[in-house]
Amino acid sequence: METLNSILSSINSFAWGGIMIFFLVGTGLVLTFGTRIIQVRKLVYAFKLLFSKKHGDDGDITPFQALMTSLSATIGTGNIAGVAGAIAAGGPGAIFWMWVTAAVGGATKYGEALLAIKYRVTNEHGEKSGGPMYYIKNGMSERYGMNFAWLGWLFAFFGILASFGIGNMVQANSVAESLEASIGISPVVTGAVIALAVLLVIVGGIKSIGKVTEKVVPIMAIVYIIGSLIILFLNAPAVPNAFKLIFENAFNTKAVGGGLLGTVIQYGVARGVFSNEAGLGSAPIAHAASKTNDPVRQGIIASLGSFLDTIIVCTMTALVILVSGLVSFSTEGAMSIVDNLSNAPLTTRAFELSFPGIGGIIVSFGLIFFAFSTILGWYYYGSKCIEYIAGIKAIIIYKTLFVIMAFVGSFYKVDFVWSLSDTFNGLMAIPNLIALLALCPVIFAMTRDYDKATKEGTLPEEH
């Protein structure tokens, strides 16, 4: 077992190490400049498209439901535990690098969704199937005259394994531990409830998932954000200093014990990618089901994912922690955290201190609903990956196993599962980033055509 853990640790170090982070951010930068910073210049327009009642008729769910389904899998424990972990390990400056990751990640999400719509297919049940495995197989093979279906298979394989762990068992375990610690509910009972709730939703497929996520995701995000804003209002004098700490420590190594600046950057970028999943290839699977006739429009909507997940929700968590007084600095600039707290306990303590009696409930509420929605989103990702590898008939087997694992994950020790699935989650990025870079000319050409049609007023309307 020790040998297996050692091998796994080495692979994980690569999957989330400096080379992959450079690859992820580098791809985001290429797409950012190649699309003329589309995630910024089309930000207002993206919200307009998101709430528009006009959309195409070719697809399974509305563009709004598609974004909410993708956000259901990204707005999760990473926004609560991941942000706190980044601060504890890399200092407040890590948040700055999370923002940088989100800024370029918007272009990555744009490119992923654009390709997902362009190269999606219709399966034998009349549903849309798309994502990296399809734009690898159909897009790269078509453009370069070679068979890249094997690379799509590799992505799908990694996606299936990640869906059982980080998208299911780990989430169920987080909820069970939280409820057992706060109100004494047995993990077995929690697991049974989660498994039943998941089954009731996923039995209806993507349309049922979309109907749930379009309600659950906005509600849970709004409650969490409002709770955070109240705390920041009550601690208003400390807010400017929180921002000062973030910017000062972004290029300062003293906060993390005099380590390398690369450590601060690595923790911020890694946590940012883990939180918003830009470049990992999961979100475009959901966007592929959108009712739209225009890949660029869906790409623009998808670019909001990183903004909403990281710039908004993660920032709320970071500011609440930094105004709580739990993080302090010596006269030499070295950072210390009360009781060496990290991850979810640090966030929970920060909310509870600033909002006694209510703060802990807000975090618990967030953990429960964020985790549940993540399970729903990852079920859909995994089902499409299994469909690509084994065909649509294999989904029933996957569905059964997925529900069982949601139950088991609530009481099973998931340390090894977390490490294993975290590794495969990171490995998903390799085939996806290869495809994004290989298909950059397609993304750029379609973006130029869209901009030209918009300028000339010849852009066809969806209905």
Secondary structure, DSSP 8 states (H G I E B T S, - for coil): -HHHHHHHHHHHHHHTSHHHHHHHHHHHHHHHHHTTSHHHHTHHHHHHHHT-S---SSSSB-HHHHHHHHHHHHSSHIIIIIHHHHHHHH-THHHHHHHHHHHHHHHHHHHHHHHHHHT-EE-TTS-EE-SHHHIIIIIIHHHHSS--HHHHHHHHHHHHHHHHIIIIIHHHHHHHHHHHHHH---HHHHHHHHHHHHHHHHTTHHHHHHHHHHHHHHHHHHHHHHHHHHHHHHTGGGHHHHHHHHHHHTT-SGGGTS--HHHHHHHHHHHHHHHH-TTTS-HHHHHTTB--S-HHHHHHHHTHHHIIIIIIIIHHHHHHHHHTT-EEE-TT--EEEGGG--HHHHHHHHHHHHSTTTHHHHHHHHHHHHHHHHHHHHHHHHHHHHHHHH-GGGHHHHHHHHHHHHHHHTTS--HHHHHHHHHHHHHTHHHHHHHHHHTHHHHHHHHHHHHHHHHHT------
